[in-house]
Amino acid sequence: VYLIEEPLAAALGAGLDISGPKGHLIVDIGGGTTDIAVLTMNGVANSASIKLAGNHFDESIARYIRGKYQVVIGPSTAEDIKIQIGSVYPRAEEITMTVKGRDSKSGMPRELAITASEICALLQKSALRIADEILSVLEDTSPELVGDIADSGIVLTGGSSQLWGMDLLLRERIGIPCTVADDPAACVALGCGKSLGWITRMNEGPINLARKRLMRG
């Protein structure tokens, strides 16, 4: 059995060449966690992981709607709102979505209109926490690798990286170019397949798992 870290698989799936000494920064925003890693020489030079990703965005939306409008919605409806009108960076035009839920007081069905701007204000707070964590990783990374990353940019993977404006917000906050990988939701799976190409150079058993990683909530 061979184990590789998720950001490493994501980088391979995104088509990054991590075999040389040049540094790359991958940010994998999945469902439960956001994994941030500086990669070089087929390994992880520095990394961090926070319990803030797609599920957190969904829960924030459901909690917000119940608190402000006294309407209860399910996880799938919250996810639909995130996909349809969710953003972490202001849109040029306002978008409105009709949402169906249950009135928390009467228990009866109820409809209400939700705007993209209010969802943006809600989700942007969480996205800025991700940006701050990226900055923290860069602060603990060697200047040479940071210089490489400044040139190559940040690569976003994971399904939640497709949240509208995520690349724009991170670029503005961190000051480094930021792009979303092609088919970001499948990058980890594709990377696991590509890792078979250098499996003969891997050590059997856990890889990098002995290294202490800080998990912040």
N, C-alpha and C positions, 0 to 999 in steps of 0.2 A: 504494500500500500504506500502511495506517495501523496503527501499533503503539500499544497502550495497555498500561500496567502491569497485571499480574494482580490486585493488590488493588483497583485502580480498577474493573476489570470485575466483580470479586466484589461490590463495594459496589453497583454498578448492579443486578446480579442479585438482591441481597438487598433491593432496593427503597428504598435510602437516598437521600435528597435531598441531593446534594453540590454543588448549584449555588450555594448561598448561602455566606455567610462563616462559618457555624457549623461547628465541627470535629467530625469523626467518626473513630472508630478501628475499623479492620477488621483482623481476624487470620484469614488464610487458611491453614489447616493441610491441606496436600495430601498427596501421596505422597512426594515427594522433599524439599520445602522447606516451611518456614513463613514466610509473608510478612506483615509487619506494616506498616501504613501509616496515617498521619494524613491525612485527606482534607478539603479545603475548596476552594471556588470551582472546582469541576470539575478539581481537580488534587491532586497529592501534596505535602503540606507537609513531611513527614518520614517516613522508612521504614527498614526493616532486613529482612534475610532471613537465615535460618539453615538449615543442612542437617540439619534434625531434624523428621521428620514421620512419616507412616504407615509407610513402608518401614523407618525406624529402629526403630519400635515392633516390627514383625514380626521384624526381625533380633535385637533384644534378647531377645524371647521364645524364639526358636530357640536362641540362644546360652545362655540361662539353663537351658533344659531339658536341653541336652546336657551342660552343666557340672555340674548338680546330680544329674540322674538317669541320665546316660550313655545318653540316648536321642536319636537323630537324627530330626528332623522336617523336612518340606519347607516352603517358603514359604507354600503354600496352607493347610497345617495351622496354621502360626503365625498367619496372618491370621484363620482361623476361631476360634482361641483368643481373639484380640484382640476380635473382634466378639461372641462368645458370652459370655465372662466377663471380658473386659478392662475395666479402669477405672483412673482416676487419683485417685479419691476413695473413701474407705471406703463400702461398701454396708451397708445396715441388716442384711441377711441374707447368710450365706455361700453361695456357689454353687460347685459342683464339676463338672468336665467330664472325661470319659474321653478320653484322647488315645492314638492309635496311632502308633507309630514303629518305628525299627529300633535294636536294642541296638548301641551303638557298639563293644562288645567281641566279642560273639558273632555279630553280623550277623543275628540272628533277630528276627522281629516281636515287639513288646512293647507292652503296654498299661499306662497309669498314670493316676492321678487327679490333676488339677491344680485347685487352689483359686483362687477369685477374689482372695482376700486376698494371696496370694503374687505374683500377676500385678500387682496394684495397687501393691504395694511396689516392684516392678521398674519399672513404667511411670511412676510418680509422679516419679521422679528426672528423667526426660526432660521431663515436663510442667512441672516447676518451672524448668527451663532456659528454656522458652518464656516462662513468666511473668516471669523475670528480664530477658529480652530486651524484653518489652513495657514493663517499668519503665524500661529504658534508653532506649527511644524516647520515652517520656513525659518523661523528664528533659531531653531535648534539644528538647522542643516548647515553644512559647510558652505562657505562663500562661493567656492568653485561650482558646486552643484546648483546653488541658487542662481548663479550667473547663467548656467545652462538653461534653467527653467525660465528665466526671464526672456530668453531667446525663443525657446520652443513652445512656451505657454503651458497652460493647465488644460488637461484633457478630462472631461466629465463623462462618466459612464453610469450605468444603473438606470432603472426605469424612471425614478424621480428626478433625474437630471434633465428630463424633458419638460419639467415645469416651466411655464413661459417666463422668460427673462432671467433664469438662473445664471446663464453665462454672462449676461449683461451686468447683473448685480455683482458677481464675483470679480469681473474685470474692473468695474468701477471701484470696488472696495479694496482690492488687493493691488491693482495697478499692473497686472500681468495679463497678456492675452489669454482668453479662455474659449475653448471650443467644445461642442458636444460631439462625441464619437458617433460614427455611423452605426445604426442599430444598437444604441446604448444598452437596452434591456437584455440583449443577448451576448454582450461582450464577455462576461465571466464564463458562460458556457462555451463560447467559441474559443476562449483562451485556454480552457482546460483541454480542449482537443488539440490546440496548437502546441501545448506543453509536451505532448508525446514526442515531438520532434527532438527534444533534448533530454529525454527521460534517462538516457544512459549516463548523463552527467549529474543526475540527482542522487542524493543519499536516500537510502530506503528509510522510511519512517518519517516523523515530523520534520518539517523544514521551517526554521525561524520561530518555531512555537516556544522554544525555551527563552527567547528574548522577551523581556518584560514589555508589555504594551499597556499603556494607560487607557482605561475605559472610563470615559466621563459621561455622566448622564446629562 
